Amino acid sequence: MKRTSIKITSEKLDLQACYRFVEDDACGGITAFIGTVRNDTQGKEVHQLDFSTYKPMAIKEMQKIADTALAKFDIKKIAIHHAEGMLQIRDIPVIITASAKHRKAAFEACEFAIDTLKETVPIWKKEYFSDGEVWVNAHP
Amino acid sequence: MIIKILFFGITADLVHTTHLTLDIDKDVKVASFKAVLESKYPQLKNVNSYAIAVNEAYASDDLILKENDTVAIIPPVSGG
C-alpha cells in the first residue's frame, strides 16, 4: 500500500484527490492544510504569484518530508501536492492532507509538513505588484 | 574538470541565465567553489544567502565536487 502521494503540477491542484488518497478504513480523522494566494504583502497589493521549482530535487525533498512525517507521527497516509506557474489571488499553491487513527497525529503531521516544506523544498515565488515584481525572501 | 551549474529564483535573474557549464579545478570543495562562483559573479553577494545542492541533494561546504556533477544554486526558498 502506497502511504505517500507527492506531486508538483502546473495544473490546478485537486483537493478531492488529496482527500481520497489519505482516506482509510482504520482512520478516525483527516486533516488538510490548503495554502491560498493572499492579496497583500505587508500592506502592498499583490496581483499574482509565480512559482518556480527545481522539480526533481523538490520532489525528493517533499518525499523526505512525507517519509519523516510517517516515521514521526502516528499517521496512516499523507499527500503533499504543490503547484507551479502563475497563480492568481485565491488560487491554491499547496495542499497537504494526512489521515490518522486519532486526530492529534494528523494535525501535527500537517503542520510539520507545511513548516518543513517552507524551509527546505526548492520552490520560489515571485510576487507581482502593480509597480513591479519581487522574489520572496531573496533580500536581507 | 567540467561541472554543470543551475541557477534558480533571484540568482537566475542576477546572472542572466538558468544554467551553464564551468571548468574548475579537480577535487574542489563546495566552499571554494562558492568563492570561485562569487568572483565570477560578484552580484551573487547581493542575495540574502544561498545553499548549494549537488546532484539534487543539499551539500555541505566540505563536500568535494566531482567531474560532471550538477551543482544547483539555491537562494532562500519560498514555497507553500
Backbone of each chain as ProteinMPNN parsed JSONL, in Angstrom:
{"seq_chain_A": "MKRTSIKITSEKLDLQACYRFVEDDACGGITAFIGTVRNDTQGKEVHQLDFSTYKPMAIKEMQKIADTALAKFDIKKIAIHHAEGMLQIRDIPVIITASAKHRKAAFEACEFAIDTLKETVPIWKKEYFSDGEVWVNAHP", "coords_chain_A": {"N_chain_A": [[0.838, -1.202, 0.0], [0.61, 2.139, -0.921], [1.737, 4.876, 0.894], [2.307, 7.501, 0.686], [1.754, 10.457, -1.226], [3.084, 12.403, -3.656], [3.405, 15.387, -5.428], [4.077, 17.71, -8.059], [2.708, 20.172, -9.993], [1.602, 21.925, -12.94], [-0.964, 22.177, -13.31], [-4.306, 22.787, -11.995], [-4.533, 22.285, -8.501], [-5.883, 19.366, -6.887], [-8.104, 19.069, -4.522], [-9.948, 17.145, -3.727], [-8.755, 14.808, -4.686], [-6.482, 14.672, -3.061], [-7.69, 14.279, -0.635], [-9.07, 11.841, -1.071], [-6.876, 10.162, -1.456], [-5.727, 9.837, 1.097], [-7.748, 8.719, 2.592], [-8.931, 6.137, 4.752], [-9.926, 2.995, 6.083], [-9.195, 2.499, 8.706], [-8.898, 4.897, 9.907], [-9.652, 7.69, 12.003], [-9.74, 10.317, 11.497], [-9.099, 13.05, 9.248], [-6.824, 15.498, 8.301], [-6.413, 18.658, 6.652], [-4.266, 20.916, 5.061], [-4.517, 23.865, 3.337], [-2.945, 25.942, 1.258], [-3.326, 29.31, 0.269], [-3.408, 31.901, -2.203], [-2.714, 35.104, -1.18], [-3.959, 38.497, -1.094], [-2.28, 40.565, -0.361], [0.992, 41.825, 0.651], [2.596, 42.798, 3.413], [0.943, 45.122, 3.507], [0.95, 45.881, 0.887], [-0.535, 45.684, -2.291], [-0.938, 42.608, -3.842], [-0.868, 41.189, -7.062], [-0.532, 38.801, -8.504], [1.097, 35.559, -8.23], [4.128, 33.95, -9.059], [5.227, 30.735, -9.245], [8.221, 28.979, -9.178], [10.178, 26.023, -9.64], [12.731, 23.678, -8.611], [12.366, 21.055, -9.952], [12.995, 18.083, -9.914], [14.568, 17.868, -7.576], [12.915, 19.107, -5.712], [10.767, 17.358, -5.607], [12.056, 15.158, -4.446], [12.741, 16.263, -1.93], [10.195, 16.786, -0.914], [9.229, 14.208, -0.759], [10.938, 13.234, 1.228], [10.011, 14.719, 3.419], [7.425, 13.682, 3.676], [8.021, 10.995, 4.253], [9.417, 11.308, 6.659], [7.375, 12.374, 8.226], [5.657, 10.182, 8.369], [7.219, 8.49, 9.898], [7.535, 9.897, 12.246], [5.064, 10.689, 13.287], [1.909, 9.253, 14.314], [0.507, 8.472, 11.839], [-1.499, 7.427, 9.019], [-1.523, 7.871, 6.221], [-0.172, 10.296, 3.903], [-0.457, 13.18, 1.872], [1.229, 15.403, -0.286], [0.948, 18.046, -2.255], [2.016, 20.362, -4.696], [1.754, 23.427, -6.492], [2.944, 24.796, -9.63], [4.013, 27.637, -11.596], [2.065, 30.463, -12.828], [-0.056, 31.931, -10.453], [-3.228, 33.121, -9.347], [-4.93, 35.484, -7.14], [-6.47, 33.843, -4.418], [-6.06, 31.366, -5.608], [-4.683, 28.017, -5.291], [-1.662, 27.161, -4.001], [-0.582, 25.046, -2.519], [-1.397, 21.846, -1.155], [-1.884, 19.837, 1.659], [-2.629, 16.754, 2.998], [-3.472, 14.568, 5.685], [-3.99, 11.422, 7.22], [-5.164, 9.741, 10.142], [-5.422, 7.447, 12.918], [-6.164, 8.714, 15.266], [-6.968, 12.159, 15.872], [-4.956, 14.021, 16.715], [-2.353, 13.296, 15.834], [-2.678, 13.59, 13.096], [-3.157, 16.341, 12.796], [-0.693, 17.315, 13.77], [1.115, 16.204, 11.928], [0.414, 17.456, 9.54], [1.011, 20.137, 10.128], [3.766, 19.964, 10.65], [4.614, 19.159, 8.104], [3.979, 21.341, 6.357], [5.438, 23.408, 7.568], [8.087, 22.437, 7.319], [8.292, 22.131, 4.573], [8.278, 24.807, 3.758], [10.785, 25.528, 4.571], [12.708, 23.854, 3.378], [12.146, 22.853, 0.761], [13.002, 23.22, -2.625], [11.495, 25.591, -3.967], [10.311, 28.552, -5.371], [8.766, 31.753, -4.963], [7.58, 34.493, -6.863], [6.457, 37.696, -6.336], [3.979, 39.669, -7.809], [3.402, 43.016, -8.176], [1.527, 46.114, -8.696], [3.46, 47.859, -9.471], [5.745, 46.464, -10.116], [7.918, 43.559, -9.578], [8.889, 41.027, -7.182], [11.203, 38.716, -5.835], [10.351, 36.512, -3.287], [11.687, 36.585, -0.003], [14.301, 36.959, -0.902], [16.07, 39.056, -0.449], [18.031, 40.707, 2.136]], "CA_chain_A": [[0.0, 0.0, 0.0], [1.357, 3.397, -1.0], [1.291, 5.727, 2.006], [2.605, 8.909, 0.415], [1.468, 10.949, -2.573], [3.864, 13.618, -3.841], [3.138, 15.871, -6.783], [4.223, 19.118, -8.444], [1.992, 20.248, -11.257], [1.199, 23.26, -13.41], [-2.422, 22.18, -13.372], [-4.984, 23.161, -10.753], [-4.438, 21.218, -7.507], [-7.158, 18.677, -6.726], [-8.315, 18.809, -3.094], [-10.658, 15.868, -3.601], [-7.781, 13.727, -4.911], [-5.635, 14.6, -1.861], [-8.557, 13.697, 0.396], [-9.303, 10.42, -1.379], [-5.642, 9.382, -1.3], [-5.417, 9.502, 2.5], [-8.882, 8.008, 3.217], [-8.551, 4.79, 5.171], [-10.928, 2.412, 6.994], [-8.712, 2.475, 10.086], [-8.637, 6.264, 10.365], [-10.742, 8.429, 12.624], [-9.713, 11.727, 11.127], [-8.234, 13.529, 8.162], [-6.613, 16.947, 8.34], [-5.942, 19.224, 5.389], [-3.798, 22.302, 5.026], [-4.638, 24.389, 1.983], [-2.338, 27.265, 1.129], [-4.032, 30.103, -0.739], [-2.71, 33.136, -2.575], [-3.263, 36.253, -0.458], [-3.923, 39.684, -1.966], [-1.335, 41.618, 0.023], [2.21, 41.539, 1.39], [2.943, 43.971, 4.215], [0.152, 46.283, 3.132], [1.067, 46.185, -0.542], [-1.451, 44.822, -3.02], [-0.329, 41.616, -4.726], [-1.764, 40.857, -8.172], [-0.404, 37.372, -8.784], [2.342, 34.948, -7.766], [4.675, 32.981, -10.0], [6.007, 29.725, -8.527], [9.128, 28.161, -9.973], [10.668, 24.908, -8.827], [13.782, 22.78, -9.09], [11.395, 19.977, -9.791], [13.433, 16.755, -9.435], [15.013, 17.956, -6.182], [11.75, 19.45, -4.889], [10.025, 16.098, -5.412], [12.814, 14.361, -3.457], [12.617, 16.878, -0.601], [8.814, 16.586, -0.457], [9.134, 12.79, -0.375], [11.611, 13.117, 2.532], [9.103, 15.257, 4.438], [6.332, 12.716, 3.857], [8.575, 9.815, 4.927], [9.698, 11.69, 8.042], [6.087, 12.513, 8.917], [5.163, 8.826, 8.652], [8.037, 7.905, 10.959], [7.484, 10.728, 13.431], [3.703, 10.796, 13.815], [1.144, 8.03, 14.118], [-0.456, 8.707, 10.75], [-1.626, 6.313, 8.078], [-1.114, 8.314, 4.88], [-0.004, 11.742, 3.757], [-0.306, 13.676, 0.5], [1.769, 16.76, -0.379], [0.892, 18.475, -3.656], [2.372, 21.771, -4.846], [1.551, 23.939, -7.85], [3.979, 25.662, -10.192], [3.49, 28.536, -12.616], [1.427, 31.7, -12.372], [-1.303, 31.75, -9.714], [-3.964, 34.351, -9.063], [-5.466, 35.588, -5.783], [-7.358, 32.731, -4.036], [-5.627, 30.068, -6.142], [-4.108, 27.14, -4.269], [-0.312, 26.683, -4.323], [-0.176, 23.802, -1.83], [-2.382, 21.091, -0.355], [-1.331, 18.714, 2.413], [-3.64, 16.019, 3.762], [-2.931, 13.447, 6.465], [-5.024, 10.656, 7.918], [-4.641, 9.056, 11.321], [-6.424, 6.81, 13.757], [-6.622, 9.775, 16.157], [-6.79, 13.444, 15.189], [-3.774, 14.799, 17.098], [-1.225, 12.963, 14.951], [-2.957, 14.131, 11.761], [-2.903, 17.792, 12.882], [0.751, 17.543, 13.92], [1.805, 15.837, 10.683], [0.132, 18.509, 8.562], [1.763, 21.333, 10.495], [5.177, 19.645, 10.408], [4.882, 19.078, 6.662], [3.994, 22.665, 5.721], [6.568, 24.165, 8.128], [9.338, 21.94, 6.746], [8.266, 22.465, 3.137], [8.647, 26.212, 3.586], [12.208, 25.699, 4.878], [13.674, 23.003, 2.667], [11.834, 22.423, -0.613], [13.432, 24.258, -3.565], [10.408, 26.237, -4.709], [10.424, 30.001, -5.15], [7.674, 32.545, -5.525], [7.803, 35.887, -7.219], [5.217, 38.446, -6.156], [3.759, 40.714, -8.819], [2.646, 44.177, -7.711], [1.189, 46.969, -9.838], [4.641, 48.622, -9.89], [6.945, 45.642, -10.283], [7.88, 42.195, -9.067], [9.928, 40.767, -6.187], [11.37, 37.348, -5.345], [10.104, 36.497, -1.854], [12.817, 36.16, 0.862], [15.597, 36.962, -1.576], [16.972, 40.118, 0.023], [18.067, 40.862, 3.588]], "C_chain_A": [[0.875, 1.255, 0.0], [0.829, 4.339, 0.086], [1.598, 7.202, 1.777], [2.234, 9.257, -1.024], [2.13, 12.315, -2.722], [3.653, 14.098, -5.27], [3.478, 17.354, -6.912], [3.611, 19.242, -9.827], [1.702, 21.691, -11.647], [-0.312, 23.306, -13.603], [-3.008, 22.546, -12.019], [-4.89, 21.998, -9.76], [-5.834, 20.679, -7.205], [-7.336, 18.259, -5.261], [-8.969, 17.443, -2.881], [-9.687, 14.685, -3.759], [-6.888, 13.553, -3.681], [-6.416, 13.96, -0.715], [-8.722, 12.191, 0.172], [-8.053, 9.586, -1.14], [-5.426, 8.949, 0.144], [-6.563, 8.779, 3.227], [-8.472, 6.587, 3.588], [-9.561, 4.276, 6.195], [-10.511, 2.526, 8.456], [-8.549, 3.869, 10.673], [-9.875, 6.948, 10.935], [-10.745, 9.898, 12.261], [-8.754, 12.017, 9.997], [-8.075, 15.033, 8.343], [-6.121, 17.399, 6.974], [-5.417, 20.622, 5.643], [-3.879, 22.736, 3.571], [-4.038, 25.789, 1.971], [-3.073, 28.024, 0.041], [-3.278, 31.404, -1.01], [-3.443, 34.336, -1.988], [-3.073, 37.528, -1.298], [-3.01, 40.805, -1.476], [-0.105, 41.081, 0.741], [2.598, 42.815, 2.092], [2.259, 45.231, 3.7], [0.192, 46.64, 1.653], [0.232, 45.179, -1.336], [-0.718, 43.9, -3.999], [-1.337, 41.255, -5.82], [-1.738, 39.378, -8.507], [0.951, 36.874, -8.282], [2.81, 33.949, -8.816], [5.575, 32.013, -9.232], [6.915, 28.991, -9.492], [9.764, 27.124, -9.058], [11.928, 24.308, -9.448], [13.137, 21.408, -8.941], [11.95, 18.637, -9.282], [13.877, 16.779, -7.973], [13.835, 18.262, -5.262], [10.918, 18.202, -4.593], [10.726, 15.247, -4.344], [12.647, 14.921, -2.056], [11.199, 16.699, -0.047], [8.611, 15.135, -0.017], [9.78, 12.564, 0.997], [10.696, 13.593, 3.658], [7.991, 14.256, 4.734], [6.838, 11.487, 4.621], [8.871, 10.114, 6.395], [8.406, 11.802, 8.84], [5.51, 11.146, 9.28], [5.917, 8.203, 9.82], [7.798, 8.599, 12.3], [6.103, 10.759, 14.1], [2.928, 9.529, 13.493], [0.051, 8.27, 13.069], [-0.436, 7.531, 9.785], [-1.083, 6.715, 6.702], [-0.971, 9.834, 4.866], [0.164, 12.087, 2.275], [0.24, 15.1, 0.566], [1.805, 17.126, -1.868], [1.177, 19.967, -3.741], [2.186, 22.192, -6.304], [2.779, 24.693, -8.326], [3.366, 26.507, -11.307], [2.769, 29.717, -11.99], [0.095, 31.41, -11.683], [-1.912, 33.1, -9.375], [-4.439, 34.332, -7.606], [-6.527, 34.495, -5.581], [-6.974, 31.376, -4.644], [-4.887, 29.306, -5.05], [-2.722, 26.659, -4.676], [0.051, 25.351, -3.667], [-1.352, 23.177, -1.089], [-1.638, 19.958, 0.35], [-2.488, 18.043, 3.148], [-2.95, 14.879, 4.502], [-4.086, 12.741, 7.158], [-4.388, 9.892, 9.071], [-5.787, 8.409, 12.084], [-7.036, 7.858, 14.677], [-6.17, 11.134, 15.629], [-5.47, 14.156, 15.47], [-2.599, 14.561, 16.146], [-1.43, 13.572, 13.565], [-2.719, 15.649, 11.73], [-1.397, 18.056, 12.904], [1.504, 17.264, 12.623], [1.62, 16.926, 9.63], [0.969, 19.752, 8.859], [3.26, 21.136, 10.256], [5.49, 19.716, 8.915], [4.924, 20.468, 6.022], [5.157, 23.512, 6.258], [7.883, 23.741, 7.475], [9.426, 22.265, 5.257], [8.747, 23.894, 2.906], [10.128, 26.46, 3.867], [13.134, 24.986, 3.903], [13.387, 22.74, 1.197], [12.173, 23.545, -1.609], [12.311, 24.717, -4.509], [10.491, 27.723, -4.356], [9.194, 30.71, -5.701], [8.102, 33.984, -5.755], [6.459, 36.579, -7.089], [5.14, 39.551, -7.207], [2.867, 41.794, -8.241], [2.294, 45.034, -8.932], [2.433, 47.696, -10.353], [5.906, 47.77, -9.989], [6.801, 44.269, -9.678], [9.07, 41.933, -8.155], [9.977, 39.27, -5.863], [11.214, 37.359, -3.826], [11.332, 35.949, -1.111], [14.21, 36.359, 0.276], [16.585, 37.985, -1.008], [16.931, 40.243, 1.538], [16.998, 41.853, 4.071]], "O_chain_A": [[1.771, 1.399, 0.832], [-0.376, 4.57, 0.185], [1.201, 8.055, 2.571], [2.386, 8.436, -1.928], [1.79, 13.263, -2.015], [3.716, 13.308, -6.212], [3.209, 18.15, -6.012], [3.965, 18.489, -10.734], [1.572, 22.565, -10.791], [-0.871, 24.327, -14.003], [-2.294, 22.609, -11.018], [-5.137, 20.851, -10.13], [-6.826, 21.406, -7.256], [-6.798, 17.243, -4.819], [-8.596, 16.69, -1.982], [-9.793, 13.687, -3.045], [-6.57, 12.427, -3.298], [-5.863, 13.194, 0.075], [-8.543, 11.384, 1.084], [-8.139, 8.447, -0.682], [-4.992, 7.825, 0.397], [-6.38, 8.286, 4.34], [-7.759, 5.918, 2.84], [-10.002, 5.023, 7.068], [-11.358, 2.635, 9.342], [-8.109, 4.011, 11.814], [-10.984, 6.804, 10.421], [-11.639, 10.643, 12.662], [-7.746, 11.336, 9.811], [-9.057, 15.755, 8.516], [-5.497, 16.635, 6.237], [-6.039, 21.414, 6.35], [-3.37, 22.055, 2.681], [-4.565, 26.707, 2.6], [-3.409, 27.453, -0.997], [-2.595, 31.931, -0.132], [-4.624, 34.558, -2.257], [-2.147, 37.621, -2.104], [-2.957, 41.873, -2.086], [-0.15, 40.019, 1.362], [2.899, 43.816, 1.44], [2.896, 46.262, 3.484], [-0.459, 47.591, 1.22], [0.288, 43.976, -1.084], [0.025, 44.359, -4.867], [-2.516, 41.042, -5.539], [-2.777, 38.768, -8.761], [1.835, 37.665, -7.952], [2.014, 33.204, -9.387], [6.571, 32.427, -8.637], [6.459, 28.446, -10.498], [9.873, 27.329, -7.849], [12.157, 24.419, -10.652], [13.335, 20.705, -7.949], [11.425, 18.1, -8.306], [13.607, 15.844, -7.219], [13.763, 17.733, -4.153], [10.429, 18.014, -3.479], [10.08, 14.691, -3.456], [12.438, 14.172, -1.102], [11.024, 16.484, 1.152], [7.917, 14.862, 0.963], [9.26, 11.814, 1.824], [10.611, 12.963, 4.712], [7.656, 14.011, 5.893], [6.165, 10.996, 5.527], [8.613, 9.286, 7.269], [8.344, 11.377, 9.994], [4.947, 10.969, 10.36], [5.337, 7.482, 10.631], [7.853, 7.967, 13.355], [5.996, 10.844, 15.323], [3.236, 8.82, 12.535], [-1.143, 8.27, 13.368], [0.515, 6.749, 9.744], [-0.288, 5.993, 6.1], [-1.553, 10.548, 5.682], [0.838, 11.377, 1.529], [-0.221, 15.91, 1.37], [2.597, 16.578, -2.634], [0.647, 20.751, -2.953], [2.43, 21.412, -7.225], [3.568, 25.175, -7.513], [2.341, 26.146, -11.886], [2.848, 29.944, -10.783], [-0.772, 30.737, -12.241], [-1.208, 34.084, -9.146], [-4.362, 33.307, -6.929], [-7.365, 34.256, -6.45], [-7.51, 30.347, -4.234], [-4.513, 29.871, -4.022], [-2.597, 25.843, -5.589], [0.887, 24.61, -4.184], [-2.178, 23.865, -0.487], [-0.87, 19.219, -0.266], [-3.246, 18.713, 3.85], [-1.978, 14.302, 4.016], [-5.034, 13.375, 7.622], [-3.24, 9.455, 8.994], [-6.953, 8.769, 11.922], [-8.252, 7.906, 14.859], [-5.111, 11.244, 15.011], [-4.919, 14.817, 14.59], [-1.939, 15.504, 15.709], [-0.473, 14.018, 12.931], [-2.157, 16.178, 10.772], [-0.888, 18.898, 12.163], [2.421, 18.0, 12.261], [2.56, 17.274, 8.915], [1.559, 20.344, 7.956], [3.937, 22.019, 9.729], [6.514, 20.271, 8.516], [5.818, 20.746, 5.222], [5.791, 24.247, 5.5], [8.7, 24.589, 7.118], [10.487, 22.626, 4.747], [9.519, 24.163, 1.986], [10.673, 27.483, 3.452], [14.233, 25.469, 3.63], [14.313, 22.429, 0.448], [11.7, 24.672, -1.467], [12.209, 24.292, -5.66], [10.71, 28.095, -3.203], [8.651, 30.34, -6.741], [8.85, 34.588, -4.986], [5.455, 36.131, -7.642], [6.11, 40.267, -7.454], [1.724, 41.535, -7.861], [2.702, 44.73, -10.053], [2.48, 48.105, -11.513], [7.016, 48.301, -9.95], [5.703, 43.854, -9.308], [10.132, 42.534, -8.322], [8.944, 38.636, -5.645], [11.881, 38.14, -3.147], [11.939, 34.968, -1.542], [15.199, 35.966, 0.895], [17.798, 37.79, -1.085], [15.918, 39.924, 2.161], [16.886, 42.105, 5.271]]}, "seq_chain_B": "MIIKILFFGITADLVHTTHLTLDIDKDVKVASFKAVLESKYPQLKNVNSYAIAVNEAYASDDLILKENDTVAIIPPVSGG", "coords_chain_B": {"N_chain_B": [[38.164, 20.21, -14.444], [34.839, 19.549, -15.674], [31.812, 20.98, -14.602], [28.258, 21.135, -14.175], [26.14, 23.91, -13.795], [23.26, 25.073, -12.152], [20.937, 27.711, -11.926], [18.581, 29.278, -9.786], [15.482, 31.044, -9.048], [16.044, 34.24, -7.683], [18.765, 34.193, -8.199], [19.089, 33.298, -10.8], [18.069, 35.455, -12.2], [19.994, 37.362, -11.507], [22.401, 36.439, -12.671], [21.658, 36.24, -15.225], [21.06, 33.86, -16.524], [19.908, 30.418, -16.631], [21.356, 28.152, -16.548], [24.674, 26.809, -16.847], [27.918, 25.655, -17.936], [30.943, 24.985, -16.184], [34.446, 25.187, -15.979], [36.372, 23.868, -13.578], [38.913, 23.507, -10.965], [40.205, 20.238, -10.12], [38.864, 18.147, -7.478], [37.721, 20.12, -5.846], [36.333, 21.734, -3.035], [32.954, 22.402, -1.923], [32.866, 24.879, -0.574], [35.098, 26.296, -1.652], [34.321, 26.32, -4.272], [32.135, 28.041, -4.122], [33.45, 30.429, -3.611], [34.869, 30.768, -5.999], [32.724, 31.01, -7.748], [31.516, 33.347, -6.795], [33.497, 35.181, -7.351], [33.434, 35.212, -10.037], [30.807, 35.943, -10.499], [30.051, 38.514, -8.954], [27.692, 39.741, -8.258], [26.152, 37.888, -6.975], [26.62, 38.121, -4.319], [24.791, 39.874, -3.394], [22.565, 38.51, -2.716], [20.514, 37.348, -0.087], [21.279, 34.875, 1.15], [22.589, 31.749, 0.085], [22.034, 28.293, -0.666], [23.793, 25.289, -1.55], [23.182, 22.711, -3.813], [24.102, 19.467, -4.665], [23.871, 17.297, -7.27], [21.084, 17.099, -6.864], [20.73, 17.095, -4.072], [21.003, 18.687, -0.891], [24.146, 20.17, -0.124], [27.032, 20.123, 1.987], [29.576, 22.524, 3.015], [32.03, 21.227, 2.918], [31.904, 19.167, 1.126], [33.287, 17.368, -1.597], [33.585, 18.243, -4.934], [32.835, 16.469, -7.965], [33.8, 15.42, -11.289], [31.454, 16.226, -13.819], [29.378, 16.649, -12.023], [26.184, 17.977, -11.05], [25.55, 21.13, -10.028], [23.528, 23.019, -8.031], [22.364, 26.307, -7.482], [20.843, 27.533, -4.754], [18.756, 29.861, -3.787], [17.186, 31.54, -0.901], [14.356, 29.643, -0.078], [10.848, 29.761, -0.939], [8.413, 28.413, -0.986], [5.025, 27.044, -0.738]], "CA_chain_B": [[37.031, 19.324, -14.734], [33.624, 20.283, -16.048], [30.589, 20.755, -13.831], [27.085, 21.843, -14.686], [25.586, 24.758, -12.735], [21.879, 25.52, -12.349], [20.562, 28.863, -11.1], [17.141, 29.367, -9.57], [14.949, 32.228, -8.392], [16.729, 35.508, -7.916], [20.137, 34.022, -8.711], [18.988, 33.196, -12.264], [17.926, 36.836, -12.692], [21.248, 38.097, -11.298], [23.462, 36.03, -13.605], [21.023, 36.264, -16.551], [20.944, 32.543, -17.167], [19.427, 29.385, -15.703], [22.334, 27.057, -16.455], [25.911, 26.944, -17.615], [28.942, 24.71, -17.503], [32.12, 25.708, -15.714], [35.639, 24.354, -15.853], [37.008, 24.2, -12.302], [39.983, 22.597, -10.548], [39.783, 18.937, -9.577], [38.771, 17.973, -6.024], [37.39, 21.371, -5.176], [35.228, 21.623, -2.082], [31.834, 23.319, -2.164], [33.223, 26.21, -0.063], [35.956, 27.009, -2.61], [33.515, 26.537, -5.468], [31.34, 29.251, -3.897], [34.353, 31.573, -3.766], [35.107, 30.914, -7.447], [31.468, 31.482, -8.343], [31.281, 34.748, -6.412], [34.448, 36.07, -8.017], [32.946, 35.298, -11.426], [29.512, 36.65, -10.46], [30.005, 39.233, -7.667], [26.309, 40.137, -7.949], [25.54, 36.873, -6.098], [26.791, 38.553, -2.928], [23.616, 40.672, -3.023], [21.492, 37.635, -2.259], [20.458, 37.126, 1.35], [22.174, 33.73, 1.379], [22.132, 30.679, -0.799], [22.549, 26.96, -0.376], [24.267, 24.567, -2.735], [22.758, 21.312, -3.919], [24.9, 18.718, -5.63], [23.094, 16.155, -7.767], [19.719, 17.144, -6.309], [20.663, 16.987, -2.612], [21.75, 19.772, -0.24], [25.542, 19.783, 0.107], [27.733, 20.941, 2.971], [30.721, 23.243, 2.463], [33.242, 20.414, 2.736], [31.726, 18.126, 0.1], [34.216, 17.532, -2.719], [32.889, 18.125, -6.217], [33.402, 15.519, -8.921], [33.534, 15.661, -12.704], [30.061, 16.053, -14.274], [28.357, 16.93, -11.009], [25.267, 19.089, -11.287], [25.559, 21.957, -8.828], [22.433, 23.989, -8.111], [22.433, 27.451, -6.57], [19.501, 27.558, -4.154], [18.504, 31.024, -2.919], [16.184, 31.215, 0.13], [13.16, 29.092, -0.715], [9.623, 30.438, -0.519], [7.238, 27.654, -1.435], [3.897, 26.951, 0.182]], "C_chain_B": [[35.763, 20.159, -14.956], [32.481, 19.948, -15.078], [29.464, 21.596, -14.429], [26.49, 22.653, -13.532], [24.169, 25.194, -13.105], [21.599, 26.69, -11.41], [19.044, 28.92, -10.979], [16.768, 30.695, -8.923], [15.758, 33.461, -8.72], [18.133, 35.325, -8.491], [20.148, 33.892, -10.234], [18.846, 34.596, -12.873], [19.264, 37.574, -12.613], [22.334, 37.72, -12.3], [22.941, 35.952, -15.041], [21.076, 34.929, -17.276], [20.42, 31.543, -16.14], [20.42, 28.237, -15.589], [23.569, 27.379, -17.28], [26.867, 25.846, -17.178], [30.186, 25.513, -17.157], [33.273, 24.714, -15.581], [36.337, 24.761, -14.558], [38.1, 23.184, -11.97], [39.403, 21.284, -10.033], [39.711, 18.99, -8.049], [38.528, 19.275, -5.264], [36.229, 21.14, -4.214], [34.157, 22.666, -2.405], [32.19, 24.743, -1.729], [34.088, 26.969, -1.068], [35.221, 27.243, -3.918], [32.704, 27.832, -5.333], [32.2, 30.502, -4.072], [34.635, 31.843, -5.242], [33.885, 31.533, -8.117], [31.247, 32.973, -8.05], [32.301, 35.703, -7.025], [34.036, 36.254, -9.478], [31.646, 36.116, -11.497], [29.354, 37.384, -9.125], [28.585, 39.641, -7.278], [25.622, 39.118, -7.039], [25.665, 37.254, -4.625], [25.604, 39.388, -2.444], [22.46, 39.809, -2.511], [21.644, 37.424, -0.762], [21.419, 36.013, 1.775], [21.749, 32.715, 0.339], [22.762, 29.363, -0.387], [23.019, 26.345, -1.691], [23.701, 23.16, -2.679], [23.63, 20.652, -4.97], [24.118, 17.464, -5.989], [21.783, 15.985, -7.003], [19.619, 16.865, -4.814], [21.481, 18.136, -2.014], [23.154, 19.289, 0.111], [26.161, 20.704, 1.15], [28.982, 21.531, 2.328], [31.94, 22.355, 2.209], [33.065, 19.242, 1.77], [32.668, 18.415, -1.071], [33.476, 17.284, -4.038], [33.627, 17.166, -7.146], [33.017, 15.929, -10.346], [32.064, 15.366, -13.015], [28.995, 16.201, -13.194], [27.433, 18.052, -11.504], [25.132, 19.868, -9.985], [24.47, 23.025, -8.973], [22.609, 25.078, -7.065], [21.01, 27.696, -6.062], [19.347, 28.8, -3.272], [17.414, 30.676, -1.903], [14.864, 30.775, -0.519], [11.915, 29.794, -0.165], [8.376, 29.741, -1.056], [6.124, 27.705, -0.397], [2.895, 28.059, -0.012]], "O_chain_B": [[35.643, 21.295, -14.496], [32.227, 18.782, -14.778], [29.69, 22.611, -15.086], [26.351, 22.143, -12.421], [23.914, 25.626, -14.229], [21.979, 26.66, -10.239], [18.318, 28.647, -11.935], [17.606, 31.379, -8.336], [16.115, 33.704, -9.873], [18.635, 36.204, -9.193], [21.099, 34.321, -10.888], [19.422, 34.888, -13.92], [19.628, 38.316, -13.526], [23.103, 38.578, -12.733], [23.694, 35.636, -15.962], [21.131, 34.883, -18.505], [20.478, 31.787, -14.935], [20.347, 27.44, -14.654], [23.516, 28.113, -18.267], [26.643, 25.187, -16.163], [30.455, 26.564, -17.74], [33.102, 23.578, -15.14], [36.839, 25.879, -14.452], [38.203, 22.136, -12.609], [38.262, 21.229, -9.572], [40.409, 19.778, -7.411], [39.067, 19.488, -4.178], [35.268, 20.442, -4.537], [34.42, 23.669, -3.068], [31.862, 25.705, -2.423], [33.85, 28.151, -1.318], [35.459, 28.24, -4.6], [32.593, 28.614, -6.277], [31.742, 31.509, -4.612], [34.64, 32.992, -5.683], [33.995, 32.447, -8.935], [30.85, 33.745, -8.923], [32.02, 36.888, -7.202], [34.26, 37.308, -10.074], [31.427, 36.878, -12.439], [28.607, 36.931, -8.258], [28.304, 39.862, -6.1], [24.621, 39.44, -6.399], [24.907, 36.768, -3.786], [25.426, 39.59, -1.243], [21.496, 40.323, -1.944], [22.755, 37.333, -0.24], [22.261, 36.204, 2.652], [20.66, 32.818, -0.226], [23.863, 29.318, 0.161], [22.689, 26.815, -2.78], [23.733, 22.502, -1.639], [23.865, 21.216, -6.039], [23.751, 16.673, -5.12], [21.428, 14.891, -6.564], [18.567, 16.451, -4.326], [22.518, 18.516, -2.557], [23.343, 18.166, 0.577], [25.866, 21.898, 1.2], [29.401, 21.109, 1.25], [32.789, 22.688, 1.381], [33.968, 18.42, 1.613], [32.825, 19.564, -1.482], [32.831, 16.252, -4.223], [34.853, 17.061, -7.124], [32.059, 16.669, -10.571], [31.504, 14.381, -12.535], [27.825, 15.905, -13.438], [27.838, 18.936, -12.258], [24.665, 19.342, -8.974], [24.487, 23.825, -9.908], [22.955, 24.808, -5.915], [20.104, 28.02, -6.83], [19.773, 28.783, -2.117], [16.778, 29.629, -2.024], [14.333, 31.457, -1.395], [11.934, 30.348, 0.934], [7.427, 30.378, -1.512], [6.257, 28.316, 0.664], [1.888, 28.111, 0.694]]}, "name": "protein", "num_of_chains": 2, "seq": "MKRTSIKITSEKLDLQACYRFVEDDACGGITAFIGTVRNDTQGKEVHQLDFSTYKPMAIKEMQKIADTALAKFDIKKIAIHHAEGMLQIRDIPVIITASAKHRKAAFEACEFAIDTLKETVPIWKKEYFSDGEVWVNAHPMIIKILFFGITADLVHTTHLTLDIDKDVKVASFKAVLESKYPQLKNVNSYAIAVNEAYASDDLILKENDTVAIIPPVSGG"}
